[in-house]
């Protein structure tokens, strides 16, 4: 049973106002009551801990620690879970942000630099590195291929001002690049014209 599941089961059997009081607040504190209700509906501990919440007593981490004490949850259970979350967060922070660069082999002629800077974002598709954290290479390749084929279809193979799309270059969380064609198939660097 996960820590979140233990908390949710115990919170459902307790009166929220009494739990709020045991945490050191007035029973009428609606902000803390709402935070506890949000915790009841959280899909995982990370979703709760990633929320920005702060009062003069607790932040999400310290409130979770205090709540576990109030609910008589084993210290070993909650400390291990929180340490795993913090370790994952540190490892995620150390990773680079993955993205896909849309290569059109653009050569500037007389296009204004200011105009190009405004539409530069059309050539870079940002990806959420957290999604990539625990996925296998084949899952990532499939996901990236779907993004590429969808983008190519939606854009009809052309980016305004940049030109026709030649390839897609995926930069992973370690900075390694992989080149894809417009059908989402991996191609070797020496196959690029």
Secondary structure, 3 states (H helix, E strand, C coil): CCHHHHHHHHHHCCCHHHHHHHCCCCCCCHHHHHHHHHHHHCCCHHHHHCCCCECCCCEHHHHHHHHHHHCCCCHHHHHHHHHHHHHHHHHHHHCCCCEEEEECCCCCCCCCHHHHHHHHHHHEEECCHHHHCCCCHHHHHHHHHHHHHHHHHHHCCEECCCEECCEEEEECCCCCEEEECCCCCEECHHHCC
